[in-house]
Structure formats: C-alpha cells, structure tokens
C-alpha cells in the first residue's frame, strides 16, 4: 500500500492505491506527488508529511515519475541507490530538502565497495538531487573509491543542485612506482556505455571541500558524457584537481565515444587546490609536486570554460592531454580571472614528451595576474609539449616577481596565434622575460622580433582598480579598454560580470568590460 499526496490544478487530495488479488488501481498521473522521509518515520508508513518513511532507499524504490521526495531535517546514516527514472512527460523524480531544513547524509561507518557513491545514480533519466549535506564517506582500504555523488552508466537529464559535499576521503597508502590505490571523488559522472551516453547533466551551486582524493578529482566528468553544465559551484581546500573534464581513460567501452564533450564550465570559484600534501604525488610531505589544477581539461573536447575564478591553486586552468597521440581539442577558455596560483596561471600542452597535445583551442579575454608564486619561472602562460593551431588573444598577463610572462620550452609548437594581449611585469618592458619554442627573450621588443608574436599587443600597466584588494576591474584610463580584437566568433557575449562583452569601439583586453 502506498499513500501519496497528489497536487492537481491547485487542489490537494489524498489518494489511496490498493492492490488486492488481480485487481489493479486505475492509472493516476503522478505529477506533483509528494513523499516524505524523516529520521523518526517508518517504512511501513504511507510516506506522507504526517506519516513519513524512515529510509532514503525505501523512498527511492517507491518514487514515481513527477514526484518529489522531501527529506526532513536530521542525520541519515544511509546509502541511497537510485535506479528508477522520471520521464519527460511526467517530470523528474526529485530528492530534495524540505523548505529551509538541512538533511545530512552521513557515511560514517558505511562500507565502500569498488567505486561506490553515498548517493549513486545508475542508468536513469530525469533525476534531481538538491539541498543535501553529504559527508564522512571514507576508506582506509586500497583500490576502492568512495564518492559523494556517483552518476554512471548511461541516461540523462540529471540535475545535482545546491548540495554541500565534504569529508569524502581515501586515506589508503598508495603503493608502487606510480603510487596508486588511493582514490576518492566528491562528484563523479562516468559515461561507461556506448553509444548510449550520459547526457544533459547539470551540476550547479554545490560546495565541495575538505576532500582527500589521492589520484582522483573533486568534480569529474569522464568518458561518454555529452552535453553538460558545471556552473556556480564553490570548490576549495581539496588535495587534487578541482574540476576535471576527461577523455581517453577507457571509461567508455568504445574509444570513439570516450571523451567528455559539449560542456560548459561557468561561474565556478575554485581555490586552495594543491597536491603538495597528497602522498599519491610523492610520499615525503610536502612533496612540492604543485600538480593540481583548479580547472583541468584532460582529453575533453568541444567545451567552454568561462567566467570562472581560479586562485591559490597549484595551476589555475589547464587544457592538456595526458595520453600520447590524443588531443584536448576545441576548448574555449575565456573571461576567467586567474591569479596567485603556484606553478602557473594557464597551462596547455602535454606536461612531457610522452603525453598528448592541445589543438584548436582558444584562450581569450582572461585576466591572468601574478601566478608563478613559487618563483620557478613557469610564468603566466605555460605552453608545454605539442600545441597546434591555438589562439591566444585579448588576455592581460601580469608577471610575478620572476618577470616571466610566457614559458614554452618545447619546439613542438605550430600554428599558434598570439596577439592583442596586454603584458606587464614588475621589472618593466626591458627586463620582462618570454621563452618561445625553447628560445629565451629578454625585453618585449626582442620577444616580438624573434617570434613574430603579439604584433598588436601592449606592454603597459593595465591599471586595475585595486589588484592588491582583489578588484581587477579596469580604471577608466586603462589602456586595455577597447584595445582587443573583436572576433565575435570566440569572445562570447558577456564578460566575467555578465555584462555585454563589447561596450565601446572594440572589445576590452582582459576579463572585464
């Protein structure tokens, strides 16, 4: 017996569904049905507000398309496995907090088997998870992976919104020359089938922090994932990559589909991401690996990274491929603010000659300020192995105390267009430093003459409103105003603040109009 609350045309009525012998109840639209779960409930109850269920799993097993499962305040030391779908016609199945209440799904003491989510969504469509705190799912065992929310298989129209995910941890000891066996994720979306994809995925407004991740990432989309939006999330204080868009790792059974693609990563704030205390990057801590990017595209394609804030990480934004012979391609990185990251601001290309390439990508209208805080000389833009036919325009690059602006130690660099940028360095134009195709240049004039890059670019103070105070808007007298290349095919329609991208005679250089 199941009792639900049906809301139809503004009216509420209780409907009692009975199954007696071979007699079935008449079909009733489930649109608007509400179910309730509370710590003091019972799964023998009808699941109403006055007689709620007790377990999340019972609700998941009973919920029908178009229904909402409201989870009341309290701590639920339970796993939730979702295998039933909503529909386009009747609506999604929604799992939500109730009003302003803050239900907590707590994994303390729960086992981790293989790759397992505290909330796990498998081969379904039209599911929404919103308003939960998800915490304390941990392991000390090697080769198992706890995940806060794990979406896998195929399906679509999955919405993960306004959840707080923290203290998902693997503290296993990594072993072997590659230091493997220690892995966890905050949110993982793995497209593990083909040709059927995971598609139309929305990850919005979540906070993910205090995660111990080993070799894995905070928020990842990997394999056959097609069409996604990762927007307005707050990601901080984790020991590996913040947001990762991945291809070529074999998550999909058919290599032709094994790339996350057609995505939007927008409006996220990512900070305090570092691998330096992560033993998967070196057992002696701190290991000084400086390898964790705030936002990373590793083998993904056909996606936009815009209006994000990435700071105090090892790397601000990286577009690369770790797989030899494979490329990260057609990624647009625009209108982002990237500052005070340790190794570099924006990196592209394989990190050594055994990796893949970055091809046909655009890095435009970013403000990249005083990264390379380690002082190792990786500069504001780190152009690594095998970069082809990329466009780097309309960016503000301000060097750290090293005075290094672009560092490119590899000669596998072809067809890249670098122009209409604004550079500045503490040592001035004569002492600023570039490396291009493994040749070093001191001074802006020498760099332009030797490389052919940046014919229309400037070396001048960009005149931020208050960079020391974190305000990178432009003063009215800034030379960056109306000084960019107004290529509407790549610059987008909005700046980092959401203001119209072109307001004067031409586009501004940098993230702000």
C-alpha positions in Angstrom: 0.0 0.0 0.0 1.3 3.5 -0.9 -0.3 6.8 0.1 0.8 9.9 -1.7 -0.3 13.5 -1.8 -1.5 14.4 -5.3 -1.4 18.0 -6.3 -3.6 18.6 -9.4 -4.7 22.0 -10.7 -4.1 23.7 -7.4 -6.1 21.2 -5.4 -4.8 18.6 -2.9 -6.4 15.3 -2.2 -5.3 12.0 -0.7 -5.4 9.1 -3.0 -5.2 5.6 -1.6 -3.8 3.0 -4.0 -4.8 -0.6 -3.3 -3.7 -3.8 -4.9 -6.0 -6.7 -4.0 -5.5 -10.1 -5.8 -5.5 -9.3 -9.5 -7.4 -6.0 -9.1 -5.2 -3.1 -10.1 -6.0 0.5 -9.2 -6.8 2.9 -12.0 -3.9 4.7 -13.5 -3.4 8.2 -12.0 -0.9 10.8 -13.1 1.9 11.1 -10.6 2.7 14.7 -11.5 3.0 16.6 -8.2 3.1 13.6 -5.9 5.0 14.3 -2.7 6.6 11.8 -0.4 8.4 12.4 2.9 11.3 10.9 4.7 12.1 11.6 8.4 14.5 10.1 10.9 11.5 9.3 13.1 9.5 7.7 10.3 8.8 4.1 9.4 9.0 2.4 6.0 5.6 0.8 6.8 4.1 4.3 6.8 2.4 5.7 3.7 5.2 8.3 3.2 3.1 11.4 3.8 4.1 14.5 5.7 2.3 13.3 8.8 3.4 9.7 8.4 6.8 9.7 6.7 9.1 6.9 5.7 12.3 6.3 7.5 14.9 5.4 4.8 16.0 7.1 1.7 16.3 3.8 -0.1 12.6 2.9 0.5 11.7 6.3 -0.9 13.9 5.7 -4.0 12.3 2.3 -4.5 8.7 3.8 -4.3 9.1 7.2 -6.0 7.4 7.5 -9.4 8.0 10.0 -12.3 6.9 13.5 -11.5 7.2 13.0 -7.7 9.2 14.8 -5.1 10.8 13.1 -2.1 11.2 15.6 0.7 13.8 14.7 3.2 13.3 16.3 6.6 16.0 17.6 8.9 18.3 15.2 10.6 21.2 12.8 10.0 20.7 9.8 7.7 23.5 7.2 8.1 22.4 5.6 4.9 23.3 5.0 1.3 21.0 6.0 -1.5 20.9 4.0 -4.7 18.7 5.4 -7.5 17.7 3.1 -10.3 14.2 4.4 -11.2 13.7 7.2 -13.8 11.5 10.1 -14.2 10.1 10.9 -17.6 9.9 13.9 -20.0 6.1 13.9 -20.0 5.5 13.4 -16.2 8.6 15.1 -14.9 11.7 14.1 -12.9 12.0 12.3 -9.7 13.2 14.9 -7.3 15.0 14.2 -4.0 15.1 17.5 -2.0 15.5 19.0 1.4 12.2 20.4 2.8 11.9 24.1 3.0 15.0 25.6 4.8 15.7 22.3 6.5 19.2 20.8 6.0 19.2 17.0 5.9 22.5 15.3 6.2 23.5 12.0 4.5 26.4 10.8 6.6 28.6 7.9 5.6 30.3 7.3 8.9 31.0 3.6 9.3 29.4 2.6 6.0 31.4 0.3 3.7 32.9 1.2 0.4 32.7 -1.5 -2.3 34.6 -0.8 -5.5 33.7 2.6 -6.9 30.6 3.5 -4.7 28.6 6.6 -4.1 27.0 7.6 -0.9 24.4 8.7 -3.4 24.6 6.5 -6.6 22.6 7.1 -9.8 22.8 4.3 -12.3 21.3 4.1 -15.9 18.5 6.6 -15.3 16.9 9.7 -16.7 15.2 12.8 -15.2 16.6 12.7 -11.6 17.2 15.8 -9.4 19.3 15.8 -6.1 19.1 19.1 -4.3 19.7 20.6 -0.9 21.7 17.9 0.9 24.8 17.8 3.0 26.8 14.7 2.1 29.7 13.9 4.3 32.0 11.5 6.0 32.2 8.7 3.5 35.7 7.3 3.9 38.0 4.4 3.5 41.5 3.2 4.6 41.5 0.4 2.0 43.4 0.4 -1.3 41.6 0.1 -4.6 38.2 1.1 -3.5 36.8 4.6 -4.2 34.3 6.5 -2.0 32.3 9.1 -3.9 29.8 11.7 -2.6 27.5 11.5 -5.6 28.3 9.0 -8.3 26.4 9.0 -11.6 27.3 6.3 -14.1 26.2 4.1 -17.0 24.0 6.0 -19.5 21.0 8.2 -19.2 20.3 11.9 -19.0 18.7 15.0 -17.6 20.4 14.6 -14.2 20.5 17.7 -12.0 22.7 18.0 -8.9 22.0 21.3 -7.3 22.9 23.2 -4.1 24.4 20.3 -2.2 27.3 20.6 0.3 29.8 17.7 -0.1 32.7 17.3 2.3 35.0 14.9 4.1 34.8 12.2 1.4 38.2 10.6 1.9 40.6 7.8 1.0 43.5 7.6 3.4 44.8 4.3 1.9 48.6 4.1 1.5 49.4 4.4 -2.2 51.9 1.8 -3.5 54.1 1.0 -6.4 56.2 3.3 -8.6 53.0 5.1 -9.7 51.7 5.5 -6.1 48.3 4.0 -7.0 45.4 2.7 -4.9 44.2 5.9 -3.1 41.2 7.5 -4.8 38.0 9.4 -4.0 35.7 11.9 -5.7 33.2 14.5 -4.4 31.0 14.2 -7.5 31.8 11.8 -10.4 30.0 11.4 -13.7 31.3 8.4 -15.6 29.8 7.6 -19.0 30.5 3.9 -19.1 28.4 2.8 -22.0 28.4 3.4 -25.8 26.9 4.5 -28.0 24.4 5.5 -25.3 25.8 8.4 -23.4 25.3 10.2 -20.1 23.9 13.5 -21.4 22.2 16.7 -20.3 24.0 16.8 -16.9 23.6 19.9 -14.7 25.9 20.4 -11.7 25.0 23.7 -10.2 25.5 25.6 -6.9 27.2 22.9 -5.0 30.1 23.3 -2.5 32.8 20.7 -2.3 35.6 20.9 0.3 37.9 19.1 2.6 38.2 16.1 0.3 41.1 13.6 0.4 41.3 12.4 -3.2 44.5 10.6 -3.9 44.9 10.2 -7.6 41.4 11.4 -8.4 39.5 14.6 -8.6 37.0 16.8 -6.7 34.4 17.0 -9.5 34.9 14.9 -12.7 33.1 14.2 -15.9 34.8 11.2 -17.7 34.1 9.0 -20.6 30.9 9.1 -22.7 29.5 12.3 -21.3 27.8 14.5 -23.8 26.3 17.9 -23.0 26.8 19.1 -19.5 26.9 22.3 -17.5 29.0 22.8 -14.4 28.0 26.2 -13.1 28.3 28.4 -10.0 30.0 25.8 -7.8 32.3 26.6 -4.9 35.3 24.2 -4.7 38.0 24.6 -2.2 40.6 23.1 0.1 41.0 19.7 -1.6 44.2 17.8 -2.3 43.7 17.2 -6.0 42.2 18.7 -9.1 39.0 20.9 -8.7 37.1 20.3 -11.9 38.2 17.8 -14.5 36.8 17.1 -18.0 38.4 13.8 -19.1 38.8 11.7 -22.2 40.8 8.6 -23.3 40.9 6.8 -20.0 38.9 3.9 -21.2 35.7 4.6 -19.2 33.6 4.1 -22.3 33.8 0.6 -23.9 34.2 2.2 -27.4 37.1 4.6 -27.8 35.2 6.6 -30.3 32.9 7.8 -27.5 35.4 8.1 -24.7 35.6 11.9 -24.3 33.5 14.2 -22.2 32.3 16.9 -24.7 29.9 19.7 -25.4 30.2 21.1 -22.0 30.0 24.5 -20.2 32.1 25.2 -17.1 30.9 28.6 -16.0 30.8 30.8 -12.9 32.7 28.5 -10.6 35.0 29.7 -7.8 37.9 27.3 -7.2 40.7 27.9 -4.7 43.2 26.2 -2.3 43.6 23.2 -4.5 47.0 21.5 -4.1 48.7 18.1 -4.4 51.5 19.1 -2.1 50.2 17.2 0.9 48.9 14.3 -1.3 51.0 11.1 -1.0 49.8 9.9 -4.4 52.1 12.6 -5.8 55.1 11.8 -3.5 55.3 10.1 -0.2 57.5 12.7 1.5 55.2 15.5 2.5 55.0 18.2 1.5 56.1 16.7 -1.8 56.2 20.1 -3.7 54.5 18.5 -6.7 52.4 21.5 -7.5 50.3 19.5 -9.9 46.7 20.1 -9.1 44.8 22.4 -11.4 41.8 24.4 -10.3 40.1 23.6 -13.6 41.5 20.9 -15.9 40.5 19.6 -19.3 42.4 16.3 -19.9 41.3 14.9 -23.2 37.9 16.5 -23.3 36.7 18.4 -26.4 34.2 21.0 -27.7 33.6 22.8 -24.4 33.6 26.3 -23.0 35.4 27.4 -19.8 34.2 30.9 -18.9 33.6 33.4 -16.1 35.4 31.3 -13.5 37.6 32.4 -10.6 40.7 30.2 -10.0 43.2 31.3 -7.4 45.6 29.9 -4.8 45.8 26.6 -6.6 48.8 24.8 -8.0 47.7 25.6 -11.5 44.9 28.0 -12.4 43.4 26.4 -15.6 45.0 23.7 -17.7 44.0 22.3 -21.1 46.1 19.3 -21.9 46.1 15.6 -22.7 47.9 13.0 -20.7 47.5 10.3 -23.4 50.1 10.1 -26.2 48.7 10.6 -29.6 45.5 12.1 -28.2 44.4 15.7 -28.1 42.4 18.0 -26.0 40.6 20.0 -28.7 38.2 22.9 -29.4 38.2 24.2 -25.8 37.5 27.9 -25.3 38.9 29.4 -22.2 37.5 32.9 -21.9 36.6 35.7 -19.5 38.2 34.0 -16.5 40.1 35.6 -13.6 43.2 33.5 -12.8 45.6 34.8 -10.1 48.1 33.8 -7.4 48.4 30.2 -8.4 51.7 28.5 -7.5 53.1 26.9 -10.7 51.4 28.9 -13.4 48.2 30.7 -14.4 47.1 28.9 -17.6 48.8 25.8 -18.9 48.4 24.0 -22.2 50.0 21.0 -24.0 51.3 17.7 -22.6 53.4 18.0 -19.5 56.2 15.9 -21.1 57.0 14.3 -24.5 55.2 11.1 -23.5 51.8 13.0 -23.4 49.3 14.2 -25.9 48.5 17.6 -27.4 46.3 20.7 -27.2 44.8 21.5 -30.6 42.4 24.2 -32.0 41.7 25.8 -28.6 41.1 29.4 -27.8 42.4 31.3 -24.7 40.8 34.7 -25.0 39.9 37.7 -22.7 41.3 36.3 -19.5 42.9 38.3 -16.7 46.0 36.3 -15.5 47.7 38.0 -12.6 50.9 37.2 -10.7 50.8 33.4 -10.8 54.1 31.5 -10.7 54.2 32.4 -7.0 56.7 29.6 -6.5 59.2 31.7 -8.4 60.2 28.7 -10.6 59.7 30.7 -13.8 56.7 28.9 -15.4 55.2 32.3 -16.0 51.6 33.3 -16.5 51.1 31.2 -19.6 52.8 27.8 -19.7 52.9 26.4 -23.2 54.0 22.8 -22.9 54.6 19.9 -25.4 52.7 19.7 -28.7 50.4 22.7 -29.1 48.8 23.2 -32.5 46.6 25.9 -34.1 45.5 27.5 -30.8 44.5 31.2 -30.5 45.8 33.3 -27.5 44.3 36.8 -27.7 42.9 39.6 -25.7 44.4 38.4 -22.4 46.0 40.5 -19.7 49.2 38.8 -18.4 50.9 40.4 -15.3 54.1 38.7 -14.2 55.0 37.8 -10.7 58.4 38.8 -9.2 60.1 36.4 -11.7 59.1 38.7 -14.6 58.3 35.6 -16.7 55.2 36.0 -18.9 55.2 33.0 -21.3 57.3 29.9 -20.8 57.4 27.4 -23.7 60.4 25.1 -23.6 59.2 22.7 -26.4 59.6 23.2 -30.1 56.5 21.1 -30.9 54.5 24.3 -31.3 52.9 25.1 -34.6 50.2 27.3 -36.0 49.5 29.1 -32.7 48.3 32.7 -33.0 49.4 35.0 -30.1 48.2 38.6 -30.4 46.2 41.6 -29.0 47.4 40.8 -25.4 48.5 43.2 -22.7 51.6 42.3 -20.8 53.1 43.9 -17.7 55.9 42.9 -15.3 57.5 44.4 -12.2 60.9 44.8 -13.9 59.5 46.7 -16.8 59.5 46.1 -20.5 63.3 45.8 -20.9 63.6 43.1 -18.2 60.4 41.1 -18.9 61.0 37.5 -20.0 59.5 35.1 -22.5 60.5 31.7 -23.7 59.1 30.6 -27.1 60.0 27.3 -28.9 62.8 26.9 -26.4 64.4 30.2 -27.2 64.7 32.9 -24.4 63.9 36.5 -25.0 64.5 39.4 -22.6 62.5 42.5 -23.4 59.3 43.0 -25.2 60.8 44.2 -28.4 63.2 41.3 -28.6 60.4 38.8 -28.0 58.2 40.3 -30.7 61.0 40.5 -33.2 62.2 37.0 -32.5 58.9 35.2 -32.5 56.6 37.2 -34.7 54.0 37.0 -31.9 52.0 39.9 -30.5 52.3 42.4 -33.3 49.3 44.3 -31.9 49.9 43.7 -28.2 50.9 46.1 -25.5 53.3 46.2 -22.6 51.9 48.6 -20.1 50.3 48.8 -16.7 46.7 47.7 -17.2 45.5 50.0 -14.4 43.3 47.7 -12.3 41.0 49.4 -9.8 42.7 47.7 -6.8 44.6 44.5 -7.7 46.0 44.3 -4.1 42.5 44.2 -2.8 41.3 41.7 -5.4 39.5 44.1 -7.7 40.6 43.5 -11.2 38.1 45.8 -12.9 39.7 48.4 -15.2 40.1 52.1 -14.3 38.5 54.4 -16.8 42.0 55.3 -18.0 43.1 51.7 -18.6 44.9 51.1 -21.9 43.2 47.7 -22.1 39.8 49.4 -22.8 38.7 48.9 -26.5 42.2 47.5 -27.3 41.3 43.9 -28.1 40.5 42.0 -31.3 36.7 42.0 -31.6 36.3 38.5 -33.0 32.7 37.7 -32.1 33.1 34.1 -33.0 35.3 33.5 -30.0 35.0 36.3 -27.4 31.4 35.4 -26.3 28.6 37.8 -25.5 29.4 38.6 -21.8 32.4 39.5 -19.7 33.1 37.8 -16.3 30.5 40.0 -14.6 27.8 39.1 -17.1 27.9 42.5 -18.7 27.8 42.9 -22.5 31.2 41.9 -23.9 31.6 44.8 -26.3 30.6 48.2 -25.0 32.9 50.6 -26.8 34.5 50.7 -30.2 36.1 47.3 -29.7 36.4 44.6 -27.0 38.5 45.3 -24.0 41.6 43.2 -23.3 41.1 41.0 -20.2 38.1 39.5 -18.4 36.2 42.8 -17.7 34.5 45.3 -19.9 
